[in-house]
Amino acid sequence: MDGIDFSSIPEGENIKWVDLVRAINATTNDKKIYLSASPQCVIPDYYLGEAIETGLFDYIWVEYFYYNPCEYLEGNSANLLESWNKWTSNIVLPNNTVFLGIPASSDATGSGYIEPEVLTSEILPELKKASNYGGIMLYNR
């Protein structure tokens, strides 16, 4: 195993993610264990916000789906871009790379799907302005 992803699950318990992330980071010794977080797009994320603030995550896969107020709504990217700008400006530590997490298809999550043409012409040009932009994460289940 070379990495662990921490997911923000609204139905889950509020586990002490900060303690767990710090413990994993402290025990890696010679072998790098990559840590990633998959928070909801609302900032701060209720479950992972404090852990993300530690700066110990290598990758942040922000989820813009599941009926969040910051996801893309057909024809309107304002909420998504506003949230993205908050995420990328709040995560300024050099080892944190931020990814846009979106559904891979219109039926993958029920909401948040962005047509490829809109993604490439409207959304990506804005996202790429952030110095910590890492790419796109596609959710398909």
RANOR-V547126 format. One line per field, one symbol per residue. psi: psi as a letter, one per 30 degrees, with the letter a starting at -180 (. if undefined). Layout:
BEGIN
psi=???
END
This chain:
BEGIN
psi=kglkkkkjjffllilieeeeeeeeefgfcfkkjkklkillfkklkeefeeeeffgfkekjikjiahhkfglkkjfjgeeeeeeeeeefffigkfgjkkkjjlkflfgefflfkkkeeeeeeeeeeeeffkfgkfakkkkg.
END
